[in-house]
Amino acid sequence: MAEADPALQKPAMAGAAPVPAPETVEKRPGQTKRIVLMLVVPLLIAAVGAYFWMTSGRSVSTDNAYVKQDIVSVSSDVGGRIVEVKVHENQMVKAGDVLFVVDQAPYKVVLEQANAQIANAQVEVGKLQTDVRASSVDITGARENVFYAEEDLKRQQALMNDGFTTRARLQQSEQALDNARTRLRTAEADAAKARAAAATGAQVPGLNPEIAAARAQRDQAALNLQRTVVRAPTSGRISQADRLQIGQMAIQGLPLVSIVVSDRAWITANFKETDLDHMRPGQFATIKLDAYSGAPIKGHVESIGAGTGSEFSVLPAQNANGNWVKVTQRVPVRIAIDGKTDRPMIAGLSAKVVVDIRDRDQTDR
């Protein structure tokens, strides 16, 4: 221990312990740390600032993005009571699979009635054809009567010239000829009417209109019976199947179940209008789903929306008033997913999208 400075020593008081001399404090290492911090911290700040300055303007991003998928609403083409349900919630189905069945009994009755109408039409056509044949016989008889009346009139005229008949008998022959000709014209008119009734139309050549109408009704009844079995129009996952209950009335055209087409998914990213200046279809994008960890999904800009979200809302904003405040609008941008993902895509999942806009002159793909 170093000796204390004699100038600092004081005479010890009686009965008091001697006071030790203070030790010398080494201050050089602390000063070095302060100097290093004063140099490093500004350098770090400058480096971070330089990084952001160099990378700014290379991409635009938004976390207002969601997974979208085609959703097909399935309804029944005919009304009736549901008697059978073949699917359940979240079940995978293929195109053509049976979803549910509507009561077929009323439609079977209608089909039987249509078949009966065809039979009645065929009977009526048979009657019309018989009338055509009968009218032909009437015309033949009427023509023979005209021929005989003409011959009788000629004889009476010859006898009248020779003075062997009376004028009354001549007039009777003339009247008989007029009547025969009238009956011929009537028979020809009846025949034309019968042929018209039994004729076939230009739209259905070779088929009577009554039979054609009855067959059309039968086809409609058969189609309605076929539509009582509702099938999946596309492959996908069943959703909202809780509305399918046995005994529930299916109303024509009212959606009863939905199918999410799982093999077609994309991202709708709502970018600010100020981010669209250098965005073009075809630019690369990275997608990060909030639900899944791991590597981002690759994609590209497929199209840019034709209008802002507010323009397609149910009640568009009316800014023509004195309280107008400018708000940055959002434009939906469709991001296509490149390739297949190893995680299931669920409609409505939140995502973050980053679009690389460095290639600002890139044209549409």
C-alpha positions in Angstrom: 0.0 0.0 0.0 1.3 3.4 -0.9 2.2 5.7 1.9 -0.2 8.5 2.8 0.6 12.0 2.1 2.0 13.5 5.3 0.2 16.7 4.6 -3.1 14.9 4.8 -2.4 13.2 8.1 -3.8 14.7 11.2 -2.9 14.0 14.7 -5.0 11.3 16.1 -7.4 12.3 18.8 -7.2 10.6 22.0 -9.3 7.5 22.1 -10.1 7.6 18.3 -9.1 5.0 15.7 -6.7 6.1 13.1 -8.2 7.1 9.7 -6.8 5.1 6.8 -5.6 7.0 3.8 -7.8 6.9 0.6 -6.8 4.6 -2.2 -6.0 5.8 -5.6 -9.0 5.1 -8.1 -8.1 3.9 -11.6 -10.4 5.9 -14.1 -8.9 5.0 -17.5 -11.0 1.9 -18.5 -14.3 3.7 -17.8 -13.4 6.5 -20.0 -12.5 4.1 -22.8 -16.0 2.5 -22.7 -17.7 5.9 -22.9 -15.6 6.8 -25.9 -16.4 3.5 -27.7 -20.1 3.9 -27.1 -20.0 7.5 -28.3 -18.5 6.3 -31.6 -20.4 3.0 -32.1 -24.0 4.3 -31.5 -23.9 7.1 -34.1 -22.3 4.6 -36.5 -25.2 2.1 -35.9 -27.8 4.8 -36.4 -26.1 6.0 -39.6 -25.9 2.4 -40.9 -29.6 1.8 -40.2 -30.6 5.0 -41.8 -28.4 4.2 -44.8 -30.0 0.8 -45.1 -33.6 2.2 -45.1 -32.5 4.9 -47.5 -31.1 2.4 -50.0 -34.0 -0.1 -49.7 -36.8 2.5 -49.7 -38.9 2.4 -52.9 -38.1 -1.2 -53.8 -41.4 -2.6 -52.6 -44.8 -1.8 -51.2 -46.6 -3.8 -48.6 -49.9 -4.1 -46.9 -51.4 -6.3 -44.1 -54.9 -5.6 -45.3 -55.0 -8.8 -47.4 -57.1 -11.9 -47.2 -57.3 -15.3 -48.9 -60.1 -15.7 -51.4 -61.6 -18.7 -53.0 -64.5 -19.4 -55.3 -67.6 -20.2 -53.4 -70.5 -21.8 -55.2 -74.0 -21.5 -53.6 -76.1 -24.5 -54.4 -79.9 -24.4 -54.5 -82.6 -26.7 -55.7 -84.1 -26.1 -59.2 -87.4 -27.5 -57.9 -89.4 -26.9 -54.7 -90.3 -29.6 -52.3 -89.5 -31.2 -48.9 -86.0 -32.5 -48.3 -86.2 -36.3 -47.7 -82.5 -37.2 -47.7 -79.2 -35.5 -47.0 -75.9 -37.0 -48.3 -73.3 -34.6 -47.0 -72.1 -32.9 -43.8 -70.1 -29.9 -42.8 -66.5 -29.6 -44.2 -66.9 -32.8 -46.3 -64.9 -33.0 -49.5 -67.1 -33.7 -52.6 -66.5 -34.2 -56.2 -68.4 -32.8 -59.1 -71.6 -34.9 -59.6 -71.8 -36.2 -56.0 -75.3 -36.2 -54.6 -75.8 -33.5 -52.0 -79.5 -33.9 -51.0 -82.8 -35.3 -52.4 -86.1 -33.5 -52.7 -89.4 -35.5 -52.4 -90.0 -37.1 -55.8 -93.6 -38.3 -55.3 -95.3 -35.1 -56.7 -93.1 -35.0 -59.7 -93.7 -38.7 -60.5 -97.4 -37.9 -60.6 -96.9 -35.0 -62.9 -94.8 -37.3 -65.2 -97.6 -39.8 -65.3 -100.1 -37.1 -66.2 -97.8 -35.9 -69.0 -97.7 -39.5 -70.4 -101.5 -39.6 -70.3 -101.7 -36.3 -72.2 -99.5 -37.8 -74.9 -101.9 -40.8 -75.2 -104.9 -38.4 -75.4 -103.2 -36.4 -78.1 -102.5 -39.6 -80.1 -106.2 -40.5 -79.9 -107.2 -37.0 -81.1 -104.7 -37.3 -84.0 -106.3 -40.6 -84.9 -109.7 -39.0 -85.0 -108.4 -36.2 -87.1 -106.9 -38.6 -89.6 -110.2 -40.4 -89.8 -112.0 -37.2 -90.5 -109.6 -36.5 -93.3 -110.3 -39.9 -94.9 -114.1 -39.3 -94.4 -113.9 -35.9 -96.0 -112.2 -37.5 -99.0 -115.2 -39.9 -99.4 -117.6 -37.0 -99.1 -115.9 -35.1 -101.8 -116.0 -38.1 -104.1 -119.8 -38.5 -103.5 -120.4 -34.8 -104.0 -118.5 -34.9 -107.3 -120.6 -37.8 -108.5 -123.8 -36.0 -107.6 -122.6 -32.9 -109.5 -121.9 -35.2 -112.6 -125.4 -36.8 -112.5 -127.0 -33.4 -112.0 -125.2 -32.0 -115.0 -126.3 -35.0 -117.1 -129.9 -34.6 -116.0 -129.9 -30.9 -116.8 -128.5 -31.7 -120.3 -131.3 -34.2 -120.9 -134.0 -31.8 -119.7 -132.6 -29.0 -121.9 -132.7 -31.3 -124.9 -136.2 -32.4 -124.1 -137.3 -28.8 -123.6 -136.0 -27.9 -127.1 -138.0 -30.8 -128.6 -141.1 -29.9 -126.5 -141.2 -33.1 -124.5 -140.8 -31.6 -121.0 -142.0 -28.8 -119.0 -140.2 -25.7 -117.8 -140.8 -26.6 -114.2 -139.0 -29.9 -114.7 -136.1 -28.0 -116.3 -135.9 -25.6 -113.4 -135.9 -28.5 -111.0 -132.8 -30.0 -112.8 -131.0 -26.6 -112.6 -131.8 -26.4 -108.9 -130.5 -29.9 -108.3 -127.2 -29.0 -110.1 -126.8 -25.9 -107.9 -127.4 -27.9 -104.8 -124.9 -30.6 -105.8 -122.2 -28.0 -106.5 -122.9 -26.4 -103.1 -122.5 -29.8 -101.4 -119.2 -30.3 -103.2 -117.8 -27.0 -102.1 -118.9 -27.8 -98.5 -117.2 -31.2 -98.6 -114.0 -29.6 -100.0 -114.0 -27.0 -97.2 -114.5 -29.7 -94.6 -111.7 -31.7 -96.0 -109.3 -28.7 -96.0 -110.3 -28.1 -92.3 -109.6 -31.7 -91.4 -106.3 -31.7 -93.2 -105.3 -28.5 -91.4 -106.2 -30.0 -88.0 -104.2 -33.1 -88.7 -101.2 -31.3 -90.4 -97.7 -31.1 -88.9 -96.1 -27.8 -88.2 -92.9 -26.5 -89.7 -91.1 -26.4 -86.3 -91.9 -30.1 -85.6 -92.1 -31.7 -89.1 -93.7 -35.1 -89.2 -95.3 -34.6 -85.7 -98.7 -33.3 -84.8 -98.6 -30.1 -82.7 -100.8 -31.6 -80.0 -98.5 -34.6 -79.7 -95.5 -32.3 -79.8 -96.9 -30.1 -76.9 -97.7 -33.2 -74.9 -94.2 -34.6 -75.3 -92.7 -31.2 -74.3 -94.7 -31.3 -71.1 -93.6 -34.9 -70.5 -89.9 -33.8 -71.0 -90.4 -31.0 -68.6 -91.9 -33.3 -66.0 -89.0 -35.8 -66.5 -86.5 -33.0 -66.1 -88.1 -31.8 -62.9 -88.1 -35.3 -61.5 -84.4 -35.6 -62.3 -83.7 -32.3 -60.6 -85.1 -33.6 -57.3 -81.6 -35.2 -56.9 -79.3 -32.2 -56.3 -75.7 -32.9 -57.2 -72.5 -30.9 -56.7 -71.7 -28.7 -59.6 -68.0 -28.6 -58.8 -65.5 -30.2 -56.6 -64.6 -28.7 -53.2 -65.4 -28.5 -49.5 -68.9 -28.4 -48.1 -69.8 -25.3 -46.1 -72.9 -24.1 -44.3 -74.4 -27.6 -44.5 -76.3 -27.0 -41.2 -79.2 -25.6 -43.3 -79.7 -29.0 -44.8 -82.2 -30.7 -42.6 -84.6 -33.6 -43.4 -88.1 -32.3 -43.6 -87.1 -28.7 -44.5 -88.8 -27.2 -47.5 -86.4 -26.5 -50.4 -87.5 -23.3 -52.2 -86.6 -23.0 -55.8 -83.5 -20.8 -56.3 -82.9 -20.3 -52.5 -79.2 -21.3 -51.6 -79.1 -24.2 -49.1 -75.4 -25.1 -49.1 -72.1 -23.7 -50.3 -69.1 -25.4 -51.9 -65.7 -23.8 -51.4 -63.6 -24.6 -54.4 -60.3 -25.5 -52.6 -58.1 -25.9 -55.7 -58.5 -22.3 -56.7 -57.3 -19.7 -54.3 -55.8 -16.2 -54.5 -55.1 -13.2 -52.4 -57.0 -9.9 -52.4 -54.7 -7.2 -51.1 -56.1 -3.8 -50.4 -53.3 -1.4 -51.2 -53.4 2.3 -50.5 -53.9 4.4 -53.6 -50.5 6.0 -53.1 -48.8 2.6 -53.5 -50.1 2.0 -57.0 -47.9 4.5 -58.9 -45.3 1.9 -59.9 -47.4 -1.3 -59.5 -48.0 -3.4 -62.6 -49.5 -6.8 -63.3 -46.8 -9.4 -63.4 -44.6 -8.0 -60.6 -43.4 -10.6 -58.1 -45.0 -10.7 -54.6 -44.4 -12.5 -51.4 -47.3 -13.6 -49.2 -47.1 -14.3 -45.5 -50.2 -15.9 -43.9 -50.9 -15.0 -40.3 -52.2 -18.5 -39.6 -49.0 -20.3 -40.7 -45.4 -20.0 -39.9 -42.6 -20.8 -42.2 -41.4 -19.6 -45.6 -43.5 -17.0 -47.4 -45.6 -18.0 -50.4 -44.5 -16.8 -53.8 -46.9 -15.0 -56.1 -47.4 -12.2 -58.6 -49.7 -9.3 -59.3 -52.5 -10.7 -61.5 -54.6 -7.6 -61.8 -55.4 -4.3 -60.2 -59.0 -3.5 -59.3 -61.2 -1.3 -61.4 -62.5 0.7 -58.5 -61.8 1.4 -54.8 -63.6 -0.6 -52.1 -65.9 2.3 -51.2 -67.2 2.5 -54.8 -68.5 -1.1 -54.6 -70.0 -0.7 -51.1 -73.8 -1.0 -50.6 -73.9 2.7 -49.6 -71.1 4.6 -51.4 -69.8 7.6 -49.5 -71.2 11.0 -50.7 -68.4 13.6 -50.3 -70.3 16.5 -51.7 -70.9 18.2 -48.4 -69.2 20.8 -46.2 -67.8 18.2 -43.7 -65.6 16.4 -46.3 -62.4 14.9 -45.0 -59.9 13.4 -47.5 -59.2 9.7 -46.7 -56.7 7.6 -48.4 -58.6 5.0 -50.5 -57.9 1.3 -50.8 -57.8 -0.4 -54.1 -58.1 -4.2 -54.3 -55.2 -5.9 -56.0 -55.5 -9.6 -57.0 -52.4 -11.6 -56.2 -52.1 -15.0 -57.9 -50.3 -17.8 -56.0 -47.5 -19.4 -57.9 -47.5 -23.2 -57.6 -49.0 -25.3 -54.8 -48.7 -24.6 -51.1 -48.1 -27.3 -48.5 -50.7 -25.8 -46.1 -54.4 -25.7 -46.7 -55.8 -22.4 -48.0 -58.8 -21.3 -46.0 -61.0 -18.5 -47.4 -60.8 -15.4 -45.3 -57.3 -15.9 -43.7 -55.4 -12.8 -43.0 -52.1 -12.2 -44.9 -49.4 -9.7 -45.4 -48.3 -9.0 -49.0 -45.1 -7.4 -50.2 -44.9 -6.5 -53.9 -41.5 -5.9 -55.5 -41.8 -2.8 -57.7 -38.2 -2.4 -58.7 -39.0 -3.5 -62.3 -41.2 -0.5 -62.9 -41.2 -0.9 -66.6 -42.5 -4.5 -66.5 -45.4 -5.0 -68.8 -48.5 -7.2 -68.3 -47.9 -10.9 -68.5 
